Each structure stands twice: as structure tokens, then as C-alpha cells.
Amino acid sequence: MTIARPRRRVQPRLVRPRLVEPEDRGIASAADRRRPVVRRSYRALHGILLVLLVVVGLGPILWLFKAAVTPTQDTLRDPMGLFPHGVDLQNLVTAWTEVHIDVQFVNTIWIALGSWAVQILVATTAGYVLSVLRPRIARVLNGMVLATLFVPAIVLLVPLYLVVLHPPLIGQSMLNTFWAVWLPAGANAFNILLVTRFFDSLPREVFEAARTDGAGPFRLFWSIVLPMSKPILGVVSVFAVIAAWKDYLWPLLVLRDPAVQPLSVRLPTLQKAIELDVYLAALAISTLIPIVLFLVFQRLILRGAGLGGAVKG
């Protein structure tokens, strides 16, 4: 005789309702955007905005390049005219040879390269110490670096000038030398914090594995950290070069000799001594490097410096 076992009651599964994310709301709904009239209106509005952005953004630059190869009389009589009496390329030759913009152009390149090298060296080593090595006073050092951002730059001009005039342990003034611009450029707290935050996002397992394999601090920095930090190095490089290229006040104070002055300092002093068309040609030459840098590194700039992690997954 078999005893029937009681059947288990099957509990009905509760089906959770899916949360439907609301669509982005705007002036027109999704149904309205499907209408031909609304769709054509949106496209026309986008086209008008694009044209306005191009005119506002590229208009002054295109006008500068147009005026650089236009005679002075044509620029004064018809500023918006498109080459009323032809193109005059002699303006560029005169600005490069007779006004000696070539000397200031080379000086600007040297200043930008030196400032870039010093900023990369200081930012990467300081970020490596604060983020990877992490000494006991790392938080204190990080707070001190952050505190310098709240000090106005104009307040530091006098003490910094005195240090450059009488540098400690050297005994020789650095005025009228590129070192007077290179060394202060390295004291950039923003770059240090930027690199430190990027190093914080790197996987610690890689560092521990490298230490287990016998890698020392220098080997870890050179072979592991730097190859993983190419995005942030590119961003800091762009910031450093553009900042050095357009800097005016500090090079004006420490580079009084015209033979070592950059374009940003020399061009305003030449404005009253040369013709307008030659001056505009010199300005056009001085804008070439920043434009080239933007075209080369535009992805890094527009992506907001690529501050994501260096290793995916």
C-alpha cells in the first residue's frame, strides 16, 4: 500500500514590471519629429547654427590669413573684400626676413619645447609619488599642491622674479635666458593634480605584479606607468605648449633682450614700426603652430583629456 505524498504548492512567480525610461523631452515630441515639416525645420535650424558657429569660430582666423596676403590700402578701404587688387605674398616674405620674425619664431619654439619638457617631468614624477608610491605624508603634500591653486598668479610675480634674479645655489641671474621661463613653468599644480588623478585610475594589480617580478620604483615608473599614461601625457603636452606659446606677461618681465624674446612679446612692440599688412602677416605666421596642434590633438581635446582608465576590462 503506497502512501500518496502531498504535492507542493507552486508559488507563482512575480514578474517585475520593466521600468521604461522616459524619452528625452524637448520642444517637440518623438511623434512631432517624425512629421516632415518638423523634420525639415530641425534640419534648417541645425544648418543655420552650424553656419553661425563656423562664421564666429573660423571667421577671424580666415580673415587674418586673407589680410596677411592683402595690401594695406585694400585692407583699410575694403576690409571684407576678397582680394580687390590681387594677392601680395611679399608680406609673408618681408615679415619673415626683414622684420626677422624667423628669430622670434625659433625662440618661441624653444620656449614651448623647454616648458613642455619641464612640465612633463614635474607632473609625471610628482603624480607618481603622490599616487603610486604614496608616502605617509602623501595627503599633506596633495593638500599643499591643491592649496597653491587658490593663490592668484599675479601675487607670485614679485617673489618669482626675485628668485630668478638671484637664484639660490647658482649665484648667477637667469634673466634673458630661457631657463627663466622653463623652470617656473614646471610649478603647475593643475597638471600635477590632473596626472595624479589619472594615475589613481590605473589598476593596482599591475603594480603589484611588477613589484613581485622585482621591478624597482624607477623601473615601475619608466616601463609600466608611463606607457599606460599616453592619453594624459598627450593632454598635458597640448596644454603646456599652447600656454607657453601665448604667454605674454612673464616672458616680458624676464626676457628683455629682443634676441631671445618670443613672438607674443616681440609682435606688440613691432606694431608701430612696420606696415599693417606686414604686421598681419606676422600674426598669421604666429598662429600656425597652435592651429596645427589643435588639428593633430583635436580628439584628445574634445574627449575631455581621455581621463578614463588606461586598461579596459
Beta strands, then each sheet from edge to edge (+ up, - down):
end
